[in-house]
Amino acid sequence: MTLFPYGTLIEGVAQVGVSIDAANFVGGKAEVHVGYTKIGTFSAVVVANNHSANGNTVTNITSAPQTITIGAA
């Protein structure tokens, strides 16, 4: 899984994702800490990659966006 803290289609913002390894999940949950460097309102999403059993097909599933607002310190 990959967390995109700024969303996936924000003009002028690099599409940097934070990979979440399956080993980090405990009881179906994983905790991720992200430091934002830009001020604004963003729609963070998580993208899961589902591979077929034979490895020939990959389907990406994107979560509903979560609105996050970052203000000046």
All heavy atoms as TSV, in Angstrom:
chain	resi	resn	atom	element	x	y	z
A	1	MET	N	N	0.843	-1.159	0.000
A	1	MET	CA	C	0.000	0.000	0.000
A	1	MET	C	C	0.895	1.231	0.000
A	1	MET	O	O	2.015	1.194	0.493
A	1	MET	CB	C	-0.883	0.025	1.231
A	1	MET	CG	C	-1.836	-1.132	1.342
A	1	MET	SD	S	-2.903	-0.971	2.765
A	1	MET	CE	C	-4.230	-0.085	2.004
A	2	THR	N	N	0.339	2.304	-0.544
A	2	THR	CA	C	1.078	3.559	-0.573
A	2	THR	C	C	0.162	4.687	-0.112
A	2	THR	O	O	-0.971	4.798	-0.577
A	2	THR	CB	C	1.591	3.860	-1.996
A	2	THR	OG1	O	2.367	2.763	-2.447
A	2	THR	CG2	C	2.438	5.114	-2.015
A	3	LEU	N	N	0.659	5.503	0.794
A	3	LEU	CA	C	-0.050	6.691	1.256
A	3	LEU	C	C	0.451	7.882	0.446
A	3	LEU	O	O	1.651	8.096	0.334
A	3	LEU	CB	C	0.209	6.937	2.741
A	3	LEU	CG	C	-0.198	8.302	3.291
A	3	LEU	CD1	C	-1.720	8.467	3.256
A	3	LEU	CD2	C	0.319	8.490	4.694
A	4	PHE	N	N	-0.479	8.635	-0.151
A	4	PHE	CA	C	-0.148	9.877	-0.845
A	4	PHE	C	C	-0.676	11.024	0.020
A	4	PHE	O	O	-1.853	11.372	-0.075
A	4	PHE	CB	C	-0.757	9.905	-2.251
A	4	PHE	CG	C	-0.110	8.941	-3.199
A	4	PHE	CD1	C	-0.613	7.656	-3.359
A	4	PHE	CD2	C	1.022	9.308	-3.907
A	4	PHE	CE1	C	-0.005	6.755	-4.218
A	4	PHE	CE2	C	1.635	8.411	-4.769
A	4	PHE	CZ	C	1.123	7.135	-4.926
A	5	PRO	N	N	0.174	11.591	0.892
A	5	PRO	CA	C	-0.305	12.591	1.847
A	5	PRO	C	C	-0.819	13.876	1.209
A	5	PRO	O	O	-1.629	14.580	1.808
A	5	PRO	CB	C	0.895	12.865	2.746
A	5	PRO	CG	C	2.074	12.370	2.001
A	5	PRO	CD	C	1.589	11.312	1.055
A	6	TYR	N	N	-0.373	14.194	-0.006
A	6	TYR	CA	C	-0.837	15.400	-0.692
A	6	TYR	C	C	-1.923	15.083	-1.723
A	6	TYR	O	O	-2.349	15.947	-2.462
A	6	TYR	CB	C	0.317	16.108	-1.394
A	6	TYR	CG	C	1.331	16.717	-0.452
A	6	TYR	CD1	C	2.570	16.129	-0.256
A	6	TYR	CD2	C	1.032	17.890	0.246
A	6	TYR	CE1	C	3.496	16.688	0.602
A	6	TYR	CE2	C	1.953	18.458	1.104
A	6	TYR	CZ	C	3.186	17.851	1.284
A	6	TYR	OH	O	4.092	18.420	2.140
A	7	GLY	N	N	-2.350	13.844	-1.806
A	7	GLY	CA	C	-3.289	13.448	-2.847
A	7	GLY	C	C	-2.525	12.979	-4.062
A	7	GLY	O	O	-1.311	12.800	-4.027
A	8	THR	N	N	-3.228	12.817	-5.159
A	8	THR	CA	C	-2.564	12.301	-6.366
A	8	THR	C	C	-2.559	13.269	-7.535
A	8	THR	O	O	-1.850	13.058	-8.495
A	8	THR	CB	C	-3.218	10.985	-6.825
A	8	THR	OG1	O	-4.604	11.218	-7.049
A	8	THR	CG2	C	-3.039	9.880	-5.802
A	9	LEU	N	N	-3.324	14.345	-7.468
A	9	LEU	CA	C	-3.387	15.256	-8.612
A	9	LEU	C	C	-3.321	16.713	-8.174
A	9	LEU	O	O	-4.180	17.512	-8.518
A	9	LEU	CB	C	-4.679	15.010	-9.406
A	9	LEU	CG	C	-4.807	13.647	-10.060
A	9	LEU	CD1	C	-6.187	13.479	-10.676
A	9	LEU	CD2	C	-3.727	13.454	-11.110
A	10	ILE	N	N	-2.309	17.095	-7.428
A	10	ILE	CA	C	-2.145	18.474	-6.977
A	10	ILE	C	C	-1.071	19.136	-7.837
A	10	ILE	O	O	0.087	18.725	-7.827
A	10	ILE	CB	C	-1.730	18.539	-5.491
A	10	ILE	CG1	C	-2.724	17.770	-4.613
A	10	ILE	CG2	C	-1.586	19.980	-5.024
A	10	ILE	CD1	C	-4.121	18.336	-4.607
A	11	GLU	N	N	-1.448	20.149	-8.590
A	11	GLU	CA	C	-0.507	20.828	-9.476
A	11	GLU	C	C	0.622	21.467	-8.668
A	11	GLU	O	O	0.392	22.115	-7.655
A	11	GLU	CB	C	-1.229	21.916	-10.271
A	11	GLU	CG	C	-0.340	22.573	-11.321
A	11	GLU	CD	C	-1.099	23.571	-12.172
A	11	GLU	OE1	O	-2.292	23.339	-12.444
A	11	GLU	OE2	O	-0.485	24.572	-12.546
A	12	GLY	N	N	1.848	21.249	-9.090
A	12	GLY	CA	C	3.004	21.848	-8.448
A	12	GLY	C	C	3.496	21.093	-7.226
A	12	GLY	O	O	4.444	21.510	-6.584
A	13	VAL	N	N	2.862	19.975	-6.900
A	13	VAL	CA	C	3.286	19.170	-5.754
A	13	VAL	C	C	3.719	17.804	-6.269
A	13	VAL	O	O	2.965	17.132	-6.956
A	13	VAL	CB	C	2.143	19.009	-4.721
A	13	VAL	CG1	C	2.577	18.100	-3.581
A	13	VAL	CG2	C	1.705	20.361	-4.190
A	14	ALA	N	N	4.943	17.434	-5.944
A	14	ALA	CA	C	5.443	16.132	-6.375
A	14	ALA	C	C	4.587	15.019	-5.792
A	14	ALA	O	O	4.147	15.092	-4.653
A	14	ALA	CB	C	6.893	15.960	-5.923
A	15	GLN	N	N	4.340	14.010	-6.586
A	15	GLN	CA	C	3.512	12.889	-6.152
A	15	GLN	C	C	4.379	11.886	-5.406
A	15	GLN	O	O	4.730	10.839	-5.914
A	15	GLN	CB	C	2.828	12.250	-7.361
A	15	GLN	CG	C	1.975	13.206	-8.150
A	15	GLN	CD	C	0.946	13.914	-7.285
A	15	GLN	OE1	O	0.221	13.289	-6.543
A	15	GLN	NE2	N	0.890	15.223	-7.358
A	16	VAL	N	N	4.732	12.247	-4.188
A	16	VAL	CA	C	5.583	11.398	-3.373
A	16	VAL	C	C	4.702	10.532	-2.486
A	16	VAL	O	O	3.867	11.048	-1.751
A	16	VAL	CB	C	6.537	12.238	-2.506
A	16	VAL	CG1	C	7.367	11.357	-1.594
A	16	VAL	CG2	C	7.425	13.088	-3.403
A	17	GLY	N	N	4.906	9.244	-2.573
A	17	GLY	CA	C	4.129	8.323	-1.756
A	17	GLY	C	C	4.969	7.716	-0.656
A	17	GLY	O	O	6.188	7.640	-0.755
A	18	VAL	N	N	4.303	7.315	0.413
A	18	VAL	CA	C	4.949	6.643	1.528
A	18	VAL	C	C	4.508	5.183	1.479
A	18	VAL	O	O	3.325	4.892	1.659
A	18	VAL	CB	C	4.528	7.281	2.879
A	18	VAL	CG1	C	5.155	6.542	4.038
A	18	VAL	CG2	C	4.877	8.760	2.907
A	19	SER	N	N	5.445	4.285	1.220
A	19	SER	CA	C	5.106	2.864	1.138
A	19	SER	C	C	4.830	2.309	2.525
A	19	SER	O	O	5.515	2.637	3.491
A	19	SER	CB	C	6.244	2.071	0.505
A	19	SER	OG	O	6.373	2.425	-0.850
A	20	ILE	N	N	3.797	1.459	2.600
A	20	ILE	CA	C	3.439	0.810	3.856
A	20	ILE	C	C	3.535	-0.685	3.616
A	20	ILE	O	O	2.726	-1.262	2.894
A	20	ILE	CB	C	2.016	1.200	4.296
A	20	ILE	CG1	C	1.861	2.723	4.326
A	20	ILE	CG2	C	1.701	0.595	5.658
A	20	ILE	CD1	C	0.419	3.183	4.454
A	21	ASP	N	N	4.539	-1.315	4.203
A	21	ASP	CA	C	4.767	-2.739	4.013
A	21	ASP	C	C	3.731	-3.549	4.789
A	21	ASP	O	O	3.300	-3.152	5.875
A	21	ASP	CB	C	6.174	-3.093	4.501
A	21	ASP	CG	C	6.558	-4.501	4.147
A	21	ASP	OD1	O	7.064	-4.704	3.037
A	21	ASP	OD2	O	6.329	-5.393	4.985
A	22	ALA	N	N	3.343	-4.681	4.245
A	22	ALA	CA	C	2.349	-5.535	4.891
A	22	ALA	C	C	2.776	-5.945	6.297
A	22	ALA	O	O	1.934	-6.128	7.179
A	22	ALA	CB	C	2.094	-6.772	4.031
A	23	ALA	N	N	4.081	-6.036	6.537
A	23	ALA	CA	C	4.585	-6.435	7.856
A	23	ALA	C	C	4.277	-5.390	8.929
A	23	ALA	O	O	4.328	-5.685	10.118
A	23	ALA	CB	C	6.087	-6.680	7.782
A	24	ASN	N	N	3.959	-4.149	8.522
A	24	ASN	CA	C	3.663	-3.085	9.485
A	24	ASN	C	C	2.232	-3.133	10.007
A	24	ASN	O	O	1.889	-2.382	10.916
A	24	ASN	CB	C	3.917	-1.714	8.857
A	24	ASN	CG	C	5.381	-1.486	8.586
A	24	ASN	OD1	O	6.238	-1.965	9.309
A	24	ASN	ND2	N	5.685	-0.765	7.523
A	25	PHE	N	N	1.404	-3.986	9.434
A	25	PHE	CA	C	0.007	-4.064	9.840
A	25	PHE	C	C	-0.152	-5.024	11.014
A	25	PHE	O	O	0.351	-6.140	10.996
A	25	PHE	CB	C	-0.874	-4.518	8.674
A	25	PHE	CG	C	-1.118	-3.430	7.673
A	25	PHE	CD1	C	-0.179	-3.142	6.700
A	25	PHE	CD2	C	-2.277	-2.682	7.722
A	25	PHE	CE1	C	-0.395	-2.135	5.776
A	25	PHE	CE2	C	-2.502	-1.670	6.810
A	25	PHE	CZ	C	-1.555	-1.392	5.838
A	26	VAL	N	N	-0.858	-4.552	12.043
A	26	VAL	CA	C	-1.178	-5.369	13.201
A	26	VAL	C	C	-2.685	-5.275	13.401
A	26	VAL	O	O	-3.218	-4.175	13.560
A	26	VAL	CB	C	-0.436	-4.879	14.461
A	26	VAL	CG1	C	-0.860	-5.688	15.674
A	26	VAL	CG2	C	1.067	-4.943	14.254
A	27	GLY	N	N	-3.367	-6.392	13.338
A	27	GLY	CA	C	-4.818	-6.382	13.491
A	27	GLY	C	C	-5.513	-5.578	12.402
A	27	GLY	O	O	-6.553	-4.969	12.640
A	28	GLY	N	N	-4.930	-5.560	11.201
A	28	GLY	CA	C	-5.534	-4.850	10.078
A	28	GLY	C	C	-5.262	-3.359	10.052
A	28	GLY	O	O	-5.809	-2.639	9.221
A	29	LYS	N	N	-4.393	-2.863	10.951
A	29	LYS	CA	C	-4.095	-1.422	11.007
A	29	LYS	C	C	-2.593	-1.185	10.997
A	29	LYS	O	O	-1.820	-2.003	11.483
A	29	LYS	CB	C	-4.658	-0.810	12.292
A	29	LYS	CG	C	-6.152	-0.882	12.417
A	29	LYS	CD	C	-6.606	-0.270	13.726
A	29	LYS	CE	C	-8.103	-0.387	13.893
A	29	LYS	NZ	N	-8.547	0.204	15.163
A	30	ALA	N	N	-2.203	-0.046	10.413
A	30	ALA	CA	C	-0.809	0.380	10.443
A	30	ALA	C	C	-0.781	1.864	10.785
A	30	ALA	O	O	-1.645	2.621	10.352
A	30	ALA	CB	C	-0.133	0.148	9.096
A	31	GLU	N	N	0.189	2.273	11.572
A	31	GLU	CA	C	0.338	3.683	11.929
A	31	GLU	C	C	1.467	4.281	11.111
A	31	GLU	O	O	2.556	3.707	11.031
A	31	GLU	CB	C	0.657	3.804	13.420
A	31	GLU	CG	C	0.656	5.229	13.915
A	31	GLU	CD	C	0.804	5.310	15.416
A	31	GLU	OE1	O	0.095	4.569	16.130
A	31	GLU	OE2	O	1.634	6.110	15.866
A	32	VAL	N	N	1.191	5.441	10.499
A	32	VAL	CA	C	2.171	6.104	9.644
A	32	VAL	C	C	2.304	7.558	10.105
A	32	VAL	O	O	1.297	8.231	10.324
A	32	VAL	CB	C	1.726	6.075	8.161
A	32	VAL	CG1	C	2.725	6.800	7.282
A	32	VAL	CG2	C	1.530	4.648	7.695
A	33	HIS	N	N	3.531	8.032	10.250
A	33	HIS	CA	C	3.774	9.426	10.621
A	33	HIS	C	C	4.353	10.153	9.410
A	33	HIS	O	O	5.315	9.692	8.813
A	33	HIS	CB	C	4.752	9.505	11.793
A	33	HIS	CG	C	4.214	8.862	13.032
A	33	HIS	ND1	N	3.554	9.565	13.995
A	33	HIS	CD2	C	4.204	7.571	13.443
A	33	HIS	CE1	C	3.172	8.752	14.960
A	33	HIS	NE2	N	3.546	7.524	14.636
A	34	VAL	N	N	3.738	11.279	9.060
A	34	VAL	CA	C	4.143	12.037	7.879
A	34	VAL	C	C	4.382	13.486	8.285
A	34	VAL	O	O	3.578	14.075	9.002
A	34	VAL	CB	C	3.037	11.990	6.797
A	34	VAL	CG1	C	3.402	12.854	5.612
A	34	VAL	CG2	C	2.783	10.562	6.360
A	35	GLY	N	N	5.475	14.069	7.823
A	35	GLY	CA	C	5.743	15.484	8.041
A	35	GLY	C	C	5.415	16.259	6.776
A	35	GLY	O	O	5.985	16.001	5.721
A	36	TYR	N	N	4.470	17.184	6.857
A	36	TYR	CA	C	4.098	18.003	5.698
A	36	TYR	C	C	5.043	19.191	5.582
A	36	TYR	O	O	5.384	19.808	6.580
A	36	TYR	CB	C	2.653	18.502	5.845
A	36	TYR	CG	C	1.610	17.467	5.505
A	36	TYR	CD1	C	1.225	16.510	6.432
A	36	TYR	CD2	C	1.027	17.438	4.247
A	36	TYR	CE1	C	0.269	15.551	6.114
A	36	TYR	CE2	C	0.077	16.481	3.923
A	36	TYR	CZ	C	-0.296	15.550	4.868
A	36	TYR	OH	O	-1.234	14.609	4.546
A	37	THR	N	N	5.463	19.506	4.362
A	37	THR	CA	C	6.360	20.633	4.130
A	37	THR	C	C	5.681	21.769	3.390
A	37	THR	O	O	6.269	22.821	3.209
A	37	THR	CB	C	7.604	20.187	3.332
A	37	THR	OG1	O	7.183	19.630	2.094
A	37	THR	CG2	C	8.411	19.157	4.109
A	38	LYS	N	N	4.455	21.563	2.954
A	38	LYS	CA	C	3.699	22.598	2.241
A	38	LYS	C	C	2.467	22.963	3.048
A	38	LYS	O	O	1.879	22.132	3.716
A	38	LYS	CB	C	3.291	22.118	0.861
A	38	LYS	CG	C	4.475	21.820	-0.047
A	38	LYS	CD	C	4.027	21.727	-1.476
A	38	LYS	CE	C	5.201	21.486	-2.387
A	38	LYS	NZ	N	6.100	22.617	-2.500
A	39	ILE	N	N	2.076	24.232	2.976
A	39	ILE	CA	C	0.876	24.735	3.640
A	39	ILE	C	C	-0.280	24.650	2.651
A	39	ILE	O	O	-0.124	24.930	1.466
A	39	ILE	CB	C	1.082	26.193	4.097
A	39	ILE	CG1	C	2.171	26.225	5.181
A	39	ILE	CG2	C	-0.208	26.813	4.599
A	39	ILE	CD1	C	2.597	27.628	5.564
A	40	GLY	N	N	-1.453	24.262	3.138
A	40	GLY	CA	C	-2.627	24.202	2.273
A	40	GLY	C	C	-3.592	23.126	2.714
A	40	GLY	O	O	-3.443	22.535	3.782
A	41	THR	N	N	-4.586	22.880	1.893
A	41	THR	CA	C	-5.557	21.819	2.139
A	41	THR	C	C	-5.353	20.746	1.082
A	41	THR	O	O	-5.304	21.046	-0.108
A	41	THR	CB	C	-6.996	22.371	2.082
A	41	THR	OG1	O	-7.129	23.366	3.103
A	41	THR	CG2	C	-8.019	21.278	2.310
A	42	PHE	N	N	-5.224	19.521	1.539
A	42	PHE	CA	C	-4.896	18.409	0.656
A	42	PHE	C	C	-5.897	17.280	0.851
A	42	PHE	O	O	-6.555	17.189	1.880
A	42	PHE	CB	C	-3.475	17.911	0.929
A	42	PHE	CG	C	-2.453	19.008	0.892
A	42	PHE	CD1	C	-1.966	19.573	2.051
A	42	PHE	CD2	C	-2.011	19.503	-0.325
A	42	PHE	CE1	C	-1.038	20.603	2.019
A	42	PHE	CE2	C	-1.084	20.535	-0.369
A	42	PHE	CZ	C	-0.597	21.083	0.806
A	43	SER	N	N	-6.001	16.423	-0.131
A	43	SER	CA	C	-6.886	15.257	-0.073
A	43	SER	C	C	-6.037	13.999	-0.105
A	43	SER	O	O	-5.786	13.421	-1.168
A	43	SER	CB	C	-7.868	15.275	-1.245
A	43	SER	OG	O	-8.714	16.392	-1.165
A	44	ALA	N	N	-5.592	13.588	1.072
A	44	ALA	CA	C	-4.737	12.401	1.177
A	44	ALA	C	C	-5.513	11.154	0.781
A	44	ALA	O	O	-6.708	11.037	1.063
A	44	ALA	CB	C	-4.212	12.263	2.598
A	45	VAL	N	N	-4.835	10.228	0.113
A	45	VAL	CA	C	-5.439	8.954	-0.271
A	45	VAL	C	C	-4.442	7.817	-0.050
A	45	VAL	O	O	-3.240	8.039	0.041
A	45	VAL	CB	C	-5.905	8.928	-1.754
A	45	VAL	CG1	C	-7.018	9.914	-2.001
A	45	VAL	CG2	C	-4.747	9.170	-2.697
A	46	VAL	N	N	-4.967	6.618	0.021
A	46	VAL	CA	C	-4.153	5.411	0.082
A	46	VAL	C	C	-4.464	4.599	-1.162
A	46	VAL	O	O	-5.624	4.453	-1.548
A	46	VAL	CB	C	-4.461	4.584	1.348
A	46	VAL	CG1	C	-3.747	3.243	1.317
A	46	VAL	CG2	C	-4.076	5.372	2.595
A	47	VAL	N	N	-3.421	4.081	-1.801
A	47	VAL	CA	C	-3.586	3.241	-2.983
A	47	VAL	C	C	-3.080	1.845	-2.648
A	47	VAL	O	O	-1.947	1.680	-2.198
A	47	VAL	CB	C	-2.816	3.805	-4.197
A	47	VAL	CG1	C	-2.944	2.877	-5.394
A	47	VAL	CG2	C	-3.324	5.196	-4.546
A	48	ALA	N	N	-3.956	0.856	-2.843
A	48	ALA	CA	C	-3.585	-0.544	-2.640
A	48	ALA	C	C	-3.387	-1.192	-3.996
A	48	ALA	O	O	-4.157	-0.953	-4.920
A	48	ALA	CB	C	-4.679	-1.275	-1.864
A	49	ASN	N	N	-2.341	-1.993	-4.107
A	49	ASN	CA	C	-2.051	-2.727	-5.335
A	49	ASN	C	C	-2.441	-4.178	-5.119
A	49	ASN	O	O	-1.874	-4.848	-4.272
A	49	ASN	CB	C	-0.566	-2.656	-5.691
A	49	ASN	CG	C	-0.048	-1.249	-5.707
A	49	ASN	OD1	O	0.713	-0.871	-4.837
A	49	ASN	ND2	N	-0.455	-0.461	-6.678
A	50	ASN	N	N	-3.417	-4.643	-5.872
A	50	ASN	CA	C	-3.862	-6.028	-5.779
A	50	ASN	C	C	-3.368	-6.793	-7.002
A	50	ASN	O	O	-3.715	-6.463	-8.128
A	50	ASN	CB	C	-5.390	-6.093	-5.687
A	50	ASN	CG	C	-5.886	-5.444	-4.423
A	50	ASN	OD1	O	-5.316	-5.654	-3.361
A	50	ASN	ND2	N	-6.937	-4.654	-4.517
A	51	HIS	N	N	-2.551	-7.807	-6.765
A	51	HIS	CA	C	-1.979	-8.615	-7.841
A	51	HIS	C	C	-2.779	-9.905	-7.994
A	51	HIS	O	O	-3.187	-10.502	-7.007
A	51	HIS	CB	C	-0.520	-8.962	-7.534
A	51	HIS	CG	C	0.351	-7.763	-7.386
A	51	HIS	ND1	N	1.137	-7.305	-8.401
A	51	HIS	CD2	C	0.540	-6.910	-6.358
A	51	HIS	CE1	C	1.791	-6.228	-8.009
A	51	HIS	NE2	N	1.445	-5.965	-6.754
A	52	SER	N	N	-2.964	-10.330	-9.235
A	52	SER	CA	C	-3.645	-11.602	-9.469
A	52	SER	C	C	-2.743	-12.747	-9.021
A	52	SER	O	O	-1.531	-12.581	-8.858
A	52	SER	CB	C	-3.994	-11.755	-10.953
A	52	SER	OG	O	-2.807	-11.806	-11.726
A	53	ALA	N	N	-3.323	-13.918	-8.843
A	53	ALA	CA	C	-2.567	-15.077	-8.377
A	53	ALA	C	C	-1.430	-15.444	-9.335
A	53	ALA	O	O	-0.358	-15.873	-8.897
A	53	ALA	CB	C	-3.502	-16.273	-8.192
A	54	ASN	N	N	-1.636	-15.231	-10.644
A	54	ASN	CA	C	-0.589	-15.579	-11.609
A	54	ASN	C	C	0.382	-14.419	-11.867
A	54	ASN	O	O	1.321	-14.556	-12.621
A	54	ASN	CB	C	-1.205	-16.057	-12.919
A	54	ASN	CG	C	-2.004	-14.985	-13.634
A	54	ASN	OD1	O	-1.988	-13.810	-13.259
A	54	ASN	ND2	N	-2.721	-15.394	-14.676
A	55	GLY	N	N	0.124	-13.260	-11.264
A	55	GLY	CA	C	1.022	-12.118	-11.402
A	55	GLY	C	C	0.878	-11.341	-12.687
A	55	GLY	O	O	1.621	-10.399	-12.932
A	56	ASN	N	N	-0.081	-11.697	-13.542
A	56	ASN	CA	C	-0.242	-11.033	-14.828
A	56	ASN	C	C	-1.081	-9.765	-14.753
A	56	ASN	O	O	-1.050	-8.956	-15.668
A	56	ASN	CB	C	-0.872	-11.986	-15.847
A	56	ASN	CG	C	0.082	-13.091	-16.237
A	56	ASN	OD1	O	1.294	-12.931	-16.190
A	56	ASN	ND2	N	-0.461	-14.240	-16.603
A	57	THR	N	N	-1.851	-9.595	-13.687
A	57	THR	CA	C	-2.758	-8.454	-13.589
A	57	THR	C	C	-2.532	-7.720	-12.276
A	57	THR	O	O	-2.395	-8.339	-11.227
A	57	THR	CB	C	-4.229	-8.933	-13.647
A	57	THR	OG1	O	-4.412	-9.711	-14.820
A	57	THR	CG2	C	-5.186	-7.752	-13.662
A	58	VAL	N	N	-2.492	-6.400	-12.363
A	58	VAL	CA	C	-2.401	-5.565	-11.168
A	58	VAL	C	C	-3.549	-4.574	-11.208
A	58	VAL	O	O	-3.770	-3.904	-12.210
A	58	VAL	CB	C	-1.059	-4.789	-11.107
A	58	VAL	CG1	C	-1.022	-3.877	-9.896
A	58	VAL	CG2	C	0.116	-5.741	-11.111
A	59	THR	N	N	-4.296	-4.498	-10.122
A	59	THR	CA	C	-5.400	-3.549	-10.017
A	59	THR	C	C	-5.106	-2.603	-8.866
A	59	THR	O	O	-4.809	-3.048	-7.751
A	59	THR	CB	C	-6.730	-4.285	-9.732
A	59	THR	OG1	O	-6.960	-5.226	-10.777
A	59	THR	CG2	C	-7.886	-3.306	-9.664
A	60	ASN	N	N	-5.145	-1.300	-9.131
A	60	ASN	CA	C	-4.956	-0.308	-8.080
A	60	ASN	C	C	-6.314	0.144	-7.574
A	60	ASN	O	O	-7.185	0.487	-8.363
A	60	ASN	CB	C	-4.185	0.906	-8.603
A	60	ASN	CG	C	-2.750	0.567	-8.912
A	60	ASN	OD1	O	-2.170	-0.314	-8.313
A	60	ASN	ND2	N	-2.171	1.279	-9.849
A	61	ILE	N	N	-6.471	0.134	-6.263
A	61	ILE	CA	C	-7.702	0.601	-5.632
A	61	ILE	C	C	-7.344	1.806	-4.776
A	61	ILE	O	O	-6.452	1.728	-3.927
A	61	ILE	CB	C	-8.343	-0.502	-4.781
A	61	ILE	CG1	C	-8.704	-1.692	-5.671
A	61	ILE	CG2	C	-9.558	0.024	-4.031
A	61	ILE	CD1	C	-9.193	-2.900	-4.923
A	62	THR	N	N	-8.023	2.933	-5.014
A	62	THR	CA	C	-7.746	4.170	-4.288
A	62	THR	C	C	-8.837	4.416	-3.253
A	62	THR	O	O	-10.023	4.315	-3.552
A	62	THR	CB	C	-7.683	5.361	-5.275
A	62	THR	OG1	O	-6.689	5.071	-6.262
A	62	THR	CG2	C	-7.320	6.653	-4.562
A	63	SER	N	N	-8.420	4.763	-2.028
A	63	SER	CA	C	-9.367	5.045	-0.953
A	63	SER	C	C	-10.111	6.345	-1.224
A	63	SER	O	O	-9.721	7.146	-2.071
A	63	SER	CB	C	-8.617	5.182	0.376
A	63	SER	OG	O	-7.847	6.384	0.382
A	64	ALA	N	N	-11.164	6.549	-0.465
A	64	ALA	CA	C	-11.838	7.846	-0.481
A	64	ALA	C	C	-10.850	8.879	0.065
A	64	ALA	O	O	-10.086	8.583	0.990
A	64	ALA	CB	C	-13.092	7.807	0.382
A	65	PRO	N	N	-10.831	10.095	-0.486
A	65	PRO	CA	C	-9.893	11.104	0.000
A	65	PRO	C	C	-10.224	11.564	1.414
A	65	PRO	O	O	-11.401	11.628	1.805
A	65	PRO	CB	C	-10.032	12.261	-0.982
A	65	PRO	CG	C	-11.240	11.977	-1.791
A	65	PRO	CD	C	-11.617	10.541	-1.611
A	66	GLN	N	N	-9.183	11.856	2.187
A	66	GLN	CA	C	-9.318	12.404	3.531
A	66	GLN	C	C	-8.761	13.820	3.497
A	66	GLN	O	O	-7.585	14.015	3.217
A	66	GLN	CB	C	-8.538	11.551	4.540
A	66	GLN	CG	C	-8.541	12.094	5.949
A	66	GLN	CD	C	-9.930	12.057	6.556
A	66	GLN	OE1	O	-10.626	11.067	6.480
A	66	GLN	NE2	N	-10.336	13.152	7.150
A	67	THR	N	N	-9.586	14.805	3.762
A	67	THR	CA	C	-9.148	16.207	3.710
A	67	THR	C	C	-8.262	16.525	4.905
A	67	THR	O	O	-8.627	16.249	6.060
A	67	THR	CB	C	-10.345	17.165	3.685
A	67	THR	OG1	O	-11.130	16.851	2.531
A	67	THR	CG2	C	-9.902	18.616	3.625
A	68	ILE	N	N	-7.098	17.101	4.621
A	68	ILE	CA	C	-6.143	17.499	5.646
A	68	ILE	C	C	-5.743	18.934	5.377
A	68	ILE	O	O	-5.347	19.272	4.262
A	68	ILE	CB	C	-4.892	16.578	5.623
A	68	ILE	CG1	C	-5.318	15.144	5.931
A	68	ILE	CG2	C	-3.837	17.078	6.572
A	68	ILE	CD1	C	-4.217	14.132	5.773
A	69	THR	N	N	-5.834	19.777	6.404
A	69	THR	CA	C	-5.447	21.192	6.265
A	69	THR	C	C	-4.203	21.445	7.117
A	69	THR	O	O	-4.200	21.166	8.312
A	69	THR	CB	C	-6.585	22.123	6.713
A	69	THR	OG1	O	-7.735	21.844	5.899
A	69	THR	CG2	C	-6.190	23.585	6.546
A	70	ILE	N	N	-3.176	21.986	6.465
A	70	ILE	CA	C	-1.912	22.309	7.133
A	70	ILE	C	C	-1.765	23.818	7.146
A	70	ILE	O	O	-1.795	24.465	6.097
A	70	ILE	CB	C	-0.708	21.662	6.397
A	70	ILE	CG1	C	-0.907	20.159	6.221
A	70	ILE	CG2	C	0.592	21.995	7.097
A	70	ILE	CD1	C	-1.031	19.380	7.501
A	71	GLY	N	N	-1.601	24.403	8.334
A	71	GLY	CA	C	-1.435	25.843	8.455
A	71	GLY	C	C	-0.011	26.197	8.841
A	71	GLY	O	O	0.805	25.328	9.152
A	72	ALA	N	N	0.281	27.482	8.829
A	72	ALA	CA	C	1.608	27.965	9.213
A	72	ALA	C	C	1.799	27.767	10.708
A	72	ALA	O	O	0.872	27.912	11.496
A	72	ALA	CB	C	1.765	29.426	8.843
A	73	ALA	N	N	3.021	27.437	11.091
A	73	ALA	CA	C	3.323	27.221	12.515
A	73	ALA	C	C	3.398	28.533	13.258
A	73	ALA	O	O	3.650	29.563	12.762
A	73	ALA	CB	C	4.639	26.473	12.644
